[in-house]
Amino acid sequence: MSLSTSPDELKSGGPTSGGLTSRSGRRLNRAVFGAGVAVTALLFLLGAWQRRWIADDGLIVLRTVRNLLAGNGPVFNAGERVEANTSTVWTYLVYAVSWLSEARLEYVVLTIALVLSTAAVVVAMLGTYALHTDSVTARATLYLPAGVLVYIALPPARDFATSGLETCLVIFWIALLWLMMVRWATRDVGLPAVLFLAFWAGLGPLVRPELVILSALALVMIFLAPQTWVSRFFVFAIAGATPILYQIWRMGYYGLPYPNTAVSKDAGGAKWSQGMNYLWNLLGPYMLLLPLVLLLVAGIVTASRGPRFTVPANVGDVQRSLRTPTAVVAFALLGGVLSLLYAVRVGGDFMHGRTLLPALFTLLLPVAILKLTVPASRSDARATATFAVGGLVWVTTVIWAFFAANTTGMPEGAIVGRTGIVDERAFYALNTGHAHPILAADYLDYPRMRPMVAAIENTPDGGLLLPSAQFTYWDVVPPPLPIPPGGVGHTVYFLNLGMTSMNVGLDVRVIDQMGLAYPLASHTERLENGRIGHDKSLFPDWVVADLGLVDEHPFLPWYMDEDWVADASVALTCPDTQELLTSYRAPLTRELFVRNFKRSLFYAGYRFDRIPEYELQRCGLEPPIPRSDN
């Protein structure tokens, strides 16, 4: 993606154009690029601030951070070792900044997100600039923001620039990896820089598990590139140390080889049809294919007239070809395509555009900026045509970005439609009545939240809170007599974990029917036609049986069946289910840590039937006598 420069031009500082001297030409080039970086960063910062918010899922992260700050460990509920957050690095980053600053958690997250999101587009542009300027030219050259404009113009990109989720960290990790890969491919960097690049690439799966795609591609390139075997050993050791050590700890502590969120959402499953719906849900409303195709054309047209290397047949030269600008561009394009395919394969997400943003950001990196070199003379027809095509594409991209940035985005996005996809920010702004729901207290205006707080205050003995259909009160299943002093504590059973858990104390257990924070639910079979990201739903009968609460009417809500609760109580005695419960509830001893490590793959794949009667049959247990027969 860089123009060829002759040896004579390099010695002289490059050809002049339009009467410009070598020094003035380079000064103008850098000034134009610097202005583009500043304007792009400011636009993204202002756009992200204009759409600032923290999602319910973003508040889930803060519950874990609260437990860390309280000394309960990296858990969602004290006493239960459940990894309810997908991004390990994001959780500990928020924790570290919160511990150092002692500021309110929501403001800590908002600040980190704005900084990382803005820094990501700046670093991405610097990386592409380094790709284009590996050979210095003094000809008048315009380095104009292009691909980054496409990204920041998309409403979901600005929505998830904050949101409390790890998207800001993901794109920053990708951008810095890109910059370091470009520098590694175009400069004679020392071993410390290579080792830091390897370390950063190795962090990918801890930033978000599917980033293992980009991590693996980058590390394969670095490892196979020409270097000594001693250097390769250090690359391998530095890249693998942190993720491998954390993986050992995760398997022993949580009893799973990956976050519980992956179990809850069956991240290894395939839903291609839903994934294509999700892809078009992003491409369609903004006519996103238009700038993508145009930038692809511009990237090809403005690239060098010939490759910087010719791929030979022998292995040694193939290895050398890995450390070239062309190889790094191929890395970004291949990594972006594979990331896109993975997101589509698993069915995407229920949040408009969210899981496609990292893949889109990666694909746009080689054209984050366009390099337009002013022709030396009008007689140079090819250079003139190249400049004209590039300029036309850039102008069209800017016009598209203006209209895309000011569109309403996903039609009727605040309503959950047939696809199950929703404009999450618009949905919560509508249902809380707050244009910028940031604080957990803002979500008290979400339906059911204030009645939940009132129900906890009005039931000092404790019990299980179940949302009623009326939205104005919660059903409470009480504990059996005798009630111990201080009660037995409260458990809230509700899908929206973030707003519930952040508006109650850490002594209140918050679990969900989908299983993000409740492994008993996450290990049920996936509902084939369920809403994407919400395709597990454990009946509350299991929770009553699990907690040992009063299991008969009139203490049970009318919609619950006494026989189902009785069946669930027996089904929970299934040996494999008991072993699963022990893996994350029992006090963590050395013996349990070792068993969890050895059995983590079994726990990850273990599934049971959410219908208690069928689960009894699956496990070969004797069903209890129906109470109607007593």
C-alpha positions as CSV (number, residue, x, y, z in Angstrom):
1,M,0.0,0.0,0.0
2,S,3.0,2.3,-0.3
3,L,4.5,4.0,-3.4
4,S,7.8,2.8,-4.8
5,T,10.6,5.3,-4.5
6,S,13.8,5.1,-6.5
7,P,17.2,5.1,-4.8
8,D,18.0,8.5,-6.4
9,E,14.8,10.0,-4.9
10,L,15.6,8.6,-1.5
11,K,19.1,10.2,-1.6
12,S,17.8,13.5,-2.6
13,G,14.8,13.5,-0.3
14,G,12.3,12.7,-3.1
15,P,11.1,14.7,-6.1
16,T,9.7,18.1,-5.8
17,S,6.2,19.0,-6.9
18,G,4.6,22.3,-7.8
19,G,7.8,24.3,-6.8
20,L,7.8,22.8,-3.3
21,T,11.1,22.2,-1.7
22,S,11.8,18.8,0.0
23,R,11.4,20.3,3.5
24,S,8.3,22.3,2.8
25,G,6.7,19.4,1.0
26,R,7.2,17.1,4.0
27,R,6.0,19.9,6.4
28,L,2.8,20.3,4.4
29,N,2.2,16.5,4.3
30,R,2.5,16.2,8.1
31,A,0.3,19.3,8.7
32,V,-2.5,17.9,6.6
33,F,-2.3,14.6,8.3
34,G,-2.1,16.2,11.8
35,A,-5.2,18.3,11.1
36,G,-7.1,15.2,9.9
37,V,-6.2,13.3,13.0
38,A,-7.3,16.2,15.3
39,V,-10.6,16.7,13.5
40,T,-11.4,13.0,13.4
41,A,-10.6,12.5,17.1
42,L,-12.6,15.6,18.0
43,L,-15.6,14.5,15.9
44,F,-15.6,11.0,17.5
45,L,-15.2,12.4,21.0
46,L,-18.1,14.8,20.5
47,G,-20.2,12.1,18.9
48,A,-19.6,9.6,21.7
49,W,-20.4,12.3,24.3
50,Q,-23.5,13.3,22.5
51,R,-24.7,9.6,22.7
52,R,-23.2,8.9,26.1
53,W,-24.8,6.2,28.2
54,I,-24.1,3.0,30.1
55,A,-26.0,-0.1,29.1
56,D,-27.6,-2.6,31.5
57,D,-24.9,-5.1,30.4
58,G,-22.3,-2.5,31.2
59,L,-23.6,-2.3,34.7
60,I,-23.1,-6.1,35.0
61,V,-19.3,-5.4,34.9
62,L,-19.6,-2.9,37.7
63,R,-21.2,-5.5,40.0
64,T,-18.1,-7.6,39.7
65,V,-15.9,-4.6,40.3
66,R,-17.9,-3.8,43.4
67,N,-17.2,-7.3,44.7
68,L,-13.5,-6.9,44.0
69,L,-13.4,-3.7,45.9
70,A,-15.3,-5.3,48.8
71,G,-12.8,-8.1,48.9
72,N,-15.2,-10.8,47.7
73,G,-13.1,-11.7,44.7
74,P,-13.9,-11.5,40.9
75,V,-17.4,-12.8,41.3
76,F,-20.9,-11.5,40.6
77,N,-22.5,-12.8,43.8
78,A,-20.4,-13.3,46.9
79,G,-19.8,-17.0,47.6
80,E,-20.3,-18.1,44.0
81,R,-17.3,-18.2,41.6
82,V,-19.0,-17.2,38.4
83,E,-17.2,-15.2,35.7
84,A,-20.1,-13.1,34.4
85,N,-18.0,-10.7,32.3
86,T,-16.7,-11.6,28.9
87,S,-13.7,-9.3,28.9
88,T,-11.2,-10.1,31.7
89,V,-8.9,-7.1,30.9
90,W,-11.9,-4.7,30.9
91,T,-13.0,-5.9,34.3
92,Y,-9.6,-5.5,35.9
93,L,-8.9,-2.2,34.1
94,V,-12.1,-0.7,35.5
95,Y,-11.3,-2.2,39.0
96,A,-7.7,-0.7,38.9
97,V,-8.8,2.8,37.9
98,S,-11.7,2.7,40.4
99,W,-9.4,1.6,43.2
100,L,-6.9,4.3,42.4
101,S,-9.3,7.1,41.9
102,E,-12.0,6.2,44.4
103,A,-14.5,7.8,42.0
104,R,-18.0,6.7,41.3
105,L,-17.9,3.6,39.2
106,E,-20.2,4.8,36.4
107,Y,-18.0,7.9,35.9
108,V,-14.8,5.8,35.9
109,V,-16.2,3.7,33.1
110,L,-17.5,6.6,31.1
111,T,-14.1,8.3,31.3
112,I,-12.1,5.3,30.4
113,A,-14.4,4.5,27.5
114,L,-14.2,8.0,26.0
115,V,-10.4,8.0,26.3
116,L,-9.9,4.6,24.8
117,S,-12.4,5.1,22.0
118,T,-10.9,8.4,20.9
119,A,-7.3,7.0,21.3
120,A,-8.3,4.0,19.1
121,V,-9.0,6.1,16.0
122,V,-5.9,8.2,16.5
123,V,-3.7,5.2,16.9
124,A,-5.3,3.5,13.8
125,M,-4.5,6.6,11.7
126,L,-1.0,6.7,13.0
127,G,-0.6,3.0,12.0
128,T,-1.8,3.6,8.5
129,Y,0.3,6.7,8.1
130,A,3.4,4.7,9.1
131,L,2.4,2.1,6.5
132,H,2.3,4.8,3.8
133,T,5.5,6.7,4.9
134,D,8.0,3.8,5.0
135,S,9.7,5.6,2.2
136,V,9.9,9.4,2.5
137,T,8.7,11.6,-0.4
138,A,8.7,15.3,-0.6
139,R,6.0,15.5,-3.2
140,A,2.9,17.3,-2.1
141,T,0.8,14.4,-0.6
142,L,-2.5,14.5,1.2
143,Y,-3.0,12.0,4.0
144,L,-6.7,12.3,4.5
145,P,-9.0,10.5,7.0
146,A,-11.2,8.0,5.2
147,G,-11.9,4.6,6.8
148,V,-12.0,6.1,10.2
149,L,-14.7,8.5,9.0
150,V,-16.8,5.5,7.9
151,Y,-16.4,4.0,11.4
152,I,-17.1,7.0,13.5
153,A,-20.1,8.0,11.3
154,L,-22.0,4.9,12.3
155,P,-24.5,5.5,15.2
156,P,-23.7,2.2,16.8
157,A,-20.0,3.0,16.8
158,R,-20.7,6.1,18.7
159,D,-23.2,4.3,21.0
160,F,-20.6,1.7,22.0
161,A,-17.8,4.2,22.4
162,T,-19.3,4.4,25.9
163,S,-22.0,1.9,27.0
164,G,-19.9,0.5,29.8
165,L,-19.0,-2.5,27.6
166,E,-15.6,-3.5,26.4
167,T,-15.9,-2.3,22.8
168,C,-13.8,0.7,23.4
169,L,-11.0,-1.5,24.8
170,V,-11.4,-3.9,21.9
171,I,-10.9,-1.3,19.1
172,F,-8.0,0.3,21.1
173,W,-6.3,-3.1,21.3
174,I,-6.8,-3.7,17.6
175,A,-5.5,-0.2,16.7
176,L,-2.4,-0.5,18.8
177,L,-1.7,-4.0,17.4
178,W,-2.0,-2.6,13.9
179,L,0.4,0.3,14.7
180,M,3.0,-2.0,16.2
181,M,2.6,-4.6,13.4
182,V,3.2,-1.9,10.8
183,R,6.3,-0.6,12.6
184,W,7.6,-4.1,12.9
185,A,7.1,-4.7,9.2
186,T,8.6,-1.4,8.0
187,R,11.3,-0.6,10.5
188,D,14.3,-2.3,12.1
189,V,12.8,-2.4,15.6
190,G,14.7,-3.9,18.5
191,L,14.0,-7.1,20.5
192,P,12.2,-5.2,23.3
193,A,9.7,-3.7,20.8
194,V,9.1,-7.2,19.3
195,L,8.5,-8.7,22.7
196,F,6.1,-6.0,23.7
197,L,4.3,-6.6,20.4
198,A,4.1,-10.3,21.2
199,F,2.8,-9.5,24.7
200,W,0.1,-7.2,23.3
201,A,-0.9,-9.7,20.7
202,G,-1.1,-12.4,23.4
203,L,-3.6,-10.3,25.4
204,G,-6.2,-10.6,22.7
205,P,-8.2,-13.5,24.2
206,L,-8.3,-11.8,27.5
207,V,-9.6,-8.6,25.9
208,R,-12.4,-10.6,24.3
209,P,-12.2,-14.3,23.5
210,E,-12.9,-14.1,19.8
211,L,-9.9,-11.8,19.4
212,V,-7.9,-15.0,19.4
213,I,-8.3,-14.8,15.7
214,L,-6.3,-11.7,15.3
215,S,-3.9,-12.8,18.1
216,A,-3.1,-16.1,16.4
217,L,-2.6,-14.5,12.9
218,A,-0.2,-11.8,14.4
219,L,1.8,-14.3,16.5
220,V,2.2,-16.8,13.6
221,M,3.6,-14.0,11.5
222,I,6.0,-12.8,14.2
223,F,7.1,-16.3,15.1
224,L,7.8,-17.4,11.6
225,A,9.5,-14.2,10.4
226,P,13.3,-14.4,10.1
227,Q,14.9,-14.3,13.6
228,T,17.0,-16.4,15.9
229,W,15.5,-19.3,17.7
230,V,16.4,-17.6,21.0
231,S,14.3,-14.7,19.9
232,R,11.5,-17.1,18.9
233,F,11.6,-18.6,22.3
234,F,11.2,-15.3,24.0
235,V,8.3,-14.3,21.6
236,F,6.5,-17.5,22.5
237,A,7.1,-17.1,26.3
238,I,6.2,-13.5,26.5
239,A,3.0,-13.9,24.3
240,G,1.8,-17.0,26.2
241,A,2.7,-16.2,29.8
242,T,-0.2,-14.0,30.7
243,P,-3.1,-15.8,28.9
244,I,-1.8,-19.3,29.9
245,L,-1.4,-18.4,33.5
246,Y,-4.8,-16.8,33.6
247,Q,-6.3,-19.8,31.8
248,I,-4.9,-22.2,34.5
249,W,-6.3,-19.9,37.2
250,R,-9.7,-19.6,35.4
251,M,-10.1,-23.4,35.0
252,G,-9.3,-24.0,38.7
253,Y,-11.2,-21.1,40.2
254,Y,-14.3,-20.9,38.0
255,G,-14.2,-24.5,36.7
256,L,-14.6,-23.4,33.1
257,P,-12.1,-23.0,30.2
258,Y,-13.8,-19.7,29.2
259,P,-16.2,-17.1,30.7
260,N,-19.6,-18.3,31.8
261,T,-21.1,-15.9,29.3
262,A,-19.9,-18.2,26.5
263,V,-21.7,-21.2,28.1
264,S,-24.8,-19.1,28.6
265,K,-24.9,-18.0,24.9
266,D,-23.4,-21.3,23.5
267,A,-20.8,-19.2,21.7
268,G,-19.6,-22.3,19.8
269,G,-23.0,-22.9,18.2
270,A,-24.0,-21.8,14.6
271,K,-27.0,-19.6,13.6
272,W,-26.0,-18.5,10.1
273,S,-29.5,-17.3,9.2
274,Q,-29.8,-15.1,12.2
275,G,-26.2,-13.9,11.6
276,M,-27.1,-12.8,8.1
277,N,-30.1,-10.9,9.5
278,Y,-27.7,-9.2,11.9
279,L,-25.2,-8.3,9.2
280,W,-27.8,-6.7,7.0
281,N,-29.3,-4.9,10.1
282,L,-26.0,-3.0,10.1
283,L,-25.3,-2.7,6.4
284,G,-28.8,-1.8,5.3
285,P,-29.9,1.3,7.2
286,Y,-26.7,3.2,6.4
287,M,-25.9,1.9,2.9
288,L,-22.6,0.9,4.4
289,L,-21.6,-1.2,1.3
290,L,-21.2,2.0,-0.7
291,P,-18.2,3.5,1.2
292,L,-16.7,0.0,1.8
293,V,-16.6,-0.8,-2.0
294,L,-15.4,2.7,-2.8
295,L,-12.6,2.6,-0.3
296,L,-11.6,-0.9,-1.5
297,V,-11.3,0.6,-5.0
298,A,-9.4,3.6,-3.8
299,G,-7.0,1.4,-1.7
300,I,-6.2,-0.6,-4.8
301,V,-5.8,2.4,-7.1
302,T,-3.6,4.4,-4.8
303,A,-1.4,1.5,-3.8
304,S,2.1,1.1,-5.2
305,R,2.5,0.3,-8.9
306,G,4.3,-2.9,-8.0
307,P,4.6,-5.1,-5.0
308,R,7.5,-4.6,-2.6
309,F,8.4,-8.2,-2.9
310,T,7.8,-11.1,-5.2
311,V,6.7,-14.3,-3.5
312,P,9.3,-16.9,-4.4
313,A,9.1,-20.7,-4.2
314,N,11.7,-21.3,-1.5
315,V,10.8,-21.3,2.2
316,G,13.4,-18.8,3.3
317,D,12.1,-16.0,1.1
318,V,8.5,-16.8,2.1
319,Q,9.5,-16.3,5.7
320,R,11.1,-12.9,4.8
321,S,7.9,-11.9,3.0
322,L,6.0,-12.1,6.3
323,R,7.7,-9.0,7.6
324,T,6.5,-6.6,4.9
325,P,3.8,-3.9,4.5
326,T,1.9,-6.2,2.1
327,A,1.8,-9.0,4.7
328,V,0.5,-6.6,7.4
329,V,-2.3,-5.4,5.1
330,A,-3.2,-9.0,4.4
331,F,-3.2,-9.7,8.1
332,A,-5.7,-6.9,8.7
333,L,-8.0,-7.9,5.8
334,L,-7.9,-11.7,6.6
335,G,-8.3,-11.0,10.3
336,G,-11.3,-8.7,9.6
337,V,-13.0,-11.2,7.3
338,L,-12.5,-14.1,9.7
339,S,-13.8,-12.0,12.6
340,L,-16.8,-11.0,10.5
341,L,-17.5,-14.7,9.6
342,Y,-17.3,-15.7,13.3
343,A,-19.8,-13.0,14.3
344,V,-22.2,-14.0,11.6
345,R,-21.8,-17.7,12.3
346,V,-22.8,-17.4,16.0
347,G,-25.9,-15.3,15.0
348,G,-24.5,-11.9,15.8
349,D,-26.0,-10.3,18.8
350,F,-29.3,-8.7,20.0
351,M,-27.6,-5.2,20.2
352,H,-27.7,-3.4,16.8
353,G,-24.2,-3.6,15.2
354,R,-22.2,-4.3,18.4
355,T,-20.4,-7.5,17.6
356,L,-19.7,-6.5,14.0
357,L,-17.9,-3.3,15.0
358,P,-14.5,-4.9,15.8
359,A,-14.5,-6.7,12.4
360,L,-15.5,-3.5,10.6
361,F,-12.8,-1.5,12.4
362,T,-10.2,-4.1,11.4
363,L,-11.2,-4.2,7.8
364,L,-11.0,-0.4,7.6
365,L,-7.5,-0.2,9.0
366,P,-5.5,-0.3,5.7
367,V,-7.7,2.6,4.4
368,A,-8.0,4.4,7.7
369,I,-6.4,7.3,5.7
370,L,-6.0,7.7,2.0
371,K,-2.7,8.8,0.5
372,L,-3.3,11.2,-2.4
373,T,-0.1,12.3,-4.1
374,V,-0.4,15.4,-6.2
375,P,0.9,14.7,-9.8
376,A,4.3,16.2,-10.6
377,S,2.9,17.4,-13.9
378,R,-0.3,17.4,-15.9
379,S,1.4,15.2,-18.5
380,D,1.6,12.3,-16.0
381,A,-1.8,10.8,-17.0
382,R,-1.6,7.9,-14.6
383,A,-0.7,9.9,-11.6
384,T,-3.5,12.4,-12.5
385,A,-6.0,9.6,-12.8
386,T,-5.0,8.1,-9.5
387,F,-5.3,11.4,-7.8
388,A,-8.7,12.0,-9.3
389,V,-10.1,8.6,-8.4
390,G,-8.8,8.9,-4.8
391,G,-10.1,12.4,-4.5
392,L,-13.5,11.4,-5.8
393,V,-13.7,8.5,-3.4
394,W,-12.7,10.7,-0.5
395,V,-15.3,13.4,-1.2
396,T,-18.0,10.7,-1.6
397,T,-17.0,9.1,1.7
398,V,-17.2,12.5,3.5
399,I,-20.7,13.1,2.0
400,W,-21.8,9.6,2.9
401,A,-20.4,10.0,6.5
402,F,-22.3,13.2,7.0
403,F,-25.7,11.6,6.1
404,A,-24.9,8.4,7.9
405,A,-24.0,10.2,11.1
406,N,-27.3,12.1,11.1
407,T,-29.6,9.3,10.3
408,T,-31.8,7.7,12.9
409,G,-30.1,4.4,12.3
410,M,-32.0,1.2,12.8
411,P,-35.7,1.7,11.9
412,E,-37.9,1.4,15.0
413,G,-34.8,0.4,16.9
414,A,-36.3,1.0,20.4
415,I,-38.8,-1.9,19.7
416,V,-37.7,-5.5,19.8
417,G,-38.9,-6.8,16.5
418,R,-39.0,-10.3,14.9
419,T,-35.3,-10.5,14.5
420,G,-34.7,-9.9,18.2
421,I,-32.3,-7.1,17.4
422,V,-32.7,-3.7,19.1
423,D,-31.1,-0.3,19.2
424,E,-30.0,-0.8,22.8
425,R,-29.3,2.8,23.7
426,A,-32.6,4.0,22.2
427,F,-34.5,1.2,24.0
428,Y,-33.2,2.1,27.4
429,A,-33.5,5.9,26.8
430,L,-37.2,5.3,26.0
431,N,-37.9,2.9,28.8
432,T,-36.1,4.8,31.6
433,G,-37.1,8.3,30.4
434,H,-33.5,9.4,30.5
435,A,-31.8,10.6,27.3
436,H,-28.5,9.5,28.8
437,P,-28.9,6.7,31.3
438,I,-25.5,6.5,33.0
439,L,-26.0,6.1,36.7
440,A,-27.5,2.9,38.2
441,A,-30.0,5.2,39.8
442,D,-31.2,6.3,36.3
443,Y,-32.4,2.7,35.8
444,L,-34.7,2.9,38.8
445,D,-37.1,4.5,36.4
446,Y,-37.1,1.3,34.3
447,P,-40.3,-0.7,34.8
448,R,-40.2,-3.0,37.9
449,M,-37.1,-1.5,39.4
450,R,-38.6,0.7,42.1
451,P,-41.1,-2.0,43.1
452,M,-38.2,-4.4,43.4
453,V,-36.4,-2.1,45.9
454,A,-39.7,-1.7,47.8
455,A,-40.3,-5.5,47.9
456,I,-36.8,-6.0,49.4
457,E,-37.5,-3.4,52.1
458,N,-40.9,-4.9,52.9
459,T,-39.7,-8.5,53.3
460,P,-37.1,-8.5,56.1
461,D,-37.2,-12.3,56.3
462,G,-35.9,-12.6,52.8
463,G,-37.0,-14.8,50.0
464,L,-37.0,-15.1,46.2
465,L,-38.2,-12.1,44.2
466,L,-40.0,-13.0,40.9
467,P,-41.2,-10.3,38.5
468,S,-44.9,-10.2,38.1
469,A,-46.8,-9.6,34.8
470,Q,-48.2,-6.3,36.3
471,F,-44.9,-4.5,36.5
472,T,-46.0,-2.8,39.7
473,Y,-45.0,-5.5,42.2
474,W,-42.9,-8.6,42.7
475,D,-44.0,-12.0,43.9
476,V,-41.9,-13.1,46.9
477,V,-41.5,-16.8,47.7
478,P,-40.8,-16.9,51.5
479,P,-38.3,-19.1,53.3
480,P,-39.5,-21.9,55.5
481,L,-39.9,-21.6,59.3
482,P,-38.2,-21.1,61.5
483,I,-36.7,-17.8,60.2
484,P,-33.1,-17.3,61.5
485,P,-32.3,-13.9,63.1
486,G,-31.8,-11.3,60.3
487,G,-33.6,-13.5,57.8
488,V,-32.2,-15.7,55.0
489,G,-31.4,-12.9,52.6
490,H,-32.9,-12.0,49.3
491,T,-32.5,-13.4,45.8
492,V,-33.7,-11.5,42.7
493,Y,-34.5,-13.6,39.7
494,F,-34.6,-11.2,36.7
495,L,-33.1,-11.0,33.1
496,N,-31.7,-7.5,33.4
497,L,-28.8,-8.2,35.7
498,G,-27.1,-4.9,35.5
499,M,-29.8,-2.5,36.7
500,T,-31.0,-5.0,39.4
501,S,-27.6,-5.8,40.8
502,M,-26.4,-2.2,40.9
503,N,-29.5,-0.9,42.7
504,V,-29.2,-3.4,45.6
505,G,-26.5,-4.3,48.1
506,L,-23.9,-6.9,47.6
507,D,-25.8,-9.0,50.2
508,V,-28.6,-9.4,47.8
509,R,-28.1,-12.3,45.4
510,V,-29.0,-11.5,41.8
511,I,-29.4,-14.3,39.2
512,D,-31.0,-14.6,35.8
513,Q,-32.9,-17.2,33.8
514,M,-30.5,-17.0,30.9
515,G,-27.6,-18.0,33.1
516,L,-25.1,-15.1,32.8
517,A,-24.7,-15.1,36.6
518,Y,-26.5,-18.4,37.3
519,P,-24.7,-21.6,36.0
520,L,-27.8,-23.7,36.7
521,A,-29.5,-21.8,33.9
522,S,-26.5,-21.5,31.6
523,H,-26.0,-25.2,31.5
524,T,-29.5,-25.9,30.1
525,E,-30.0,-26.7,26.4
526,R,-30.2,-23.8,24.0
527,L,-33.7,-22.9,22.7
528,E,-33.7,-23.4,19.0
529,N,-36.0,-20.5,18.1
530,G,-35.1,-18.2,21.1
531,R,-34.2,-14.6,20.7
532,I,-30.5,-14.3,19.9
533,G,-28.5,-13.7,23.0
534,H,-31.5,-14.7,25.2
535,D,-32.1,-18.3,24.0
536,K,-32.0,-19.9,27.4
537,S,-34.7,-19.6,30.0
538,L,-34.8,-21.6,33.2
539,F,-38.1,-22.0,34.9
540,P,-38.3,-20.4,38.4
541,D,-39.4,-23.7,39.9
542,W,-35.7,-24.7,39.8
543,V,-34.7,-21.7,41.8
544,V,-37.3,-22.4,44.5
545,A,-36.0,-25.9,44.7
546,D,-32.3,-24.8,44.6
547,L,-32.9,-22.3,47.5
548,G,-35.0,-24.6,49.6
549,L,-37.9,-22.2,49.9
550,V,-41.6,-22.9,50.7
551,D,-42.8,-25.0,47.8
552,E,-46.5,-25.1,48.1
553,H,-49.5,-22.8,47.5
554,P,-50.5,-20.2,48.5
555,F,-46.9,-19.2,49.2
556,L,-45.9,-20.1,45.6
557,P,-47.2,-17.7,42.9
558,W,-50.2,-19.0,41.1
559,Y,-48.3,-19.7,37.9
560,M,-45.9,-22.1,39.5
561,D,-46.6,-25.9,39.9
562,E,-45.9,-27.7,43.2
563,D,-45.1,-30.9,41.3
564,W,-42.6,-29.1,39.1
565,V,-40.8,-27.8,42.1
566,A,-40.8,-31.3,43.7
567,D,-39.4,-32.8,40.5
568,A,-36.8,-30.1,40.3
569,S,-35.7,-30.8,43.9
570,V,-35.1,-34.4,43.0
571,A,-33.5,-33.6,39.7
572,L,-30.9,-31.4,41.4
573,T,-29.6,-34.5,43.2
574,C,-28.3,-35.8,39.8
575,P,-24.6,-36.5,40.6
576,D,-23.2,-34.6,37.6
577,T,-25.4,-31.6,38.5
578,Q,-24.2,-31.7,42.1
579,E,-20.6,-31.8,40.9
580,L,-21.2,-28.8,38.8
581,L,-22.8,-26.9,41.7
582,T,-19.9,-27.8,43.9
583,S,-17.4,-26.6,41.4
584,Y,-18.4,-23.0,41.9
585,R,-20.2,-22.9,45.3
586,A,-18.0,-25.0,47.6
587,P,-15.1,-23.4,49.5
588,L,-12.1,-23.4,47.2
589,T,-9.6,-25.9,48.5
590,R,-6.5,-27.1,46.7
591,E,-8.2,-30.4,45.9
592,L,-11.2,-28.6,44.5
593,F,-9.0,-26.4,42.4
594,V,-7.2,-29.4,40.9
595,R,-10.5,-31.2,40.2
596,N,-12.0,-28.1,38.6
597,F,-9.0,-27.8,36.4
598,K,-9.2,-31.4,35.3
599,R,-13.0,-31.3,34.8
600,S,-13.4,-27.9,33.3
601,L,-14.0,-29.1,29.8
602,F,-16.7,-31.5,31.1
603,Y,-18.4,-28.7,33.0
604,A,-18.3,-26.5,29.9
605,G,-20.1,-29.1,27.8
606,Y,-22.5,-30.3,30.5
607,R,-26.2,-29.7,29.7
608,F,-29.4,-30.7,31.3
609,D,-33.1,-30.4,30.5
610,R,-34.9,-27.4,31.8
611,I,-38.2,-29.5,32.1
612,P,-37.8,-31.2,35.5
613,E,-39.7,-34.3,34.5
614,Y,-37.5,-34.8,31.4
615,E,-34.4,-34.1,33.5
616,L,-35.4,-36.9,35.9
617,Q,-35.6,-39.3,33.0
618,R,-32.2,-38.1,31.5
619,C,-30.5,-38.7,34.8
620,G,-32.3,-41.9,35.6
621,L,-33.8,-40.6,38.9
622,E,-37.0,-41.9,40.5
623,P,-39.6,-39.1,40.3
624,P,-41.4,-38.1,43.5
625,I,-45.0,-39.0,44.1
626,P,-47.2,-36.3,42.6
627,R,-48.7,-34.2,45.4
628,S,-52.1,-34.4,43.7
629,D,-52.0,-38.1,44.4
630,N,-51.4,-37.6,48.1
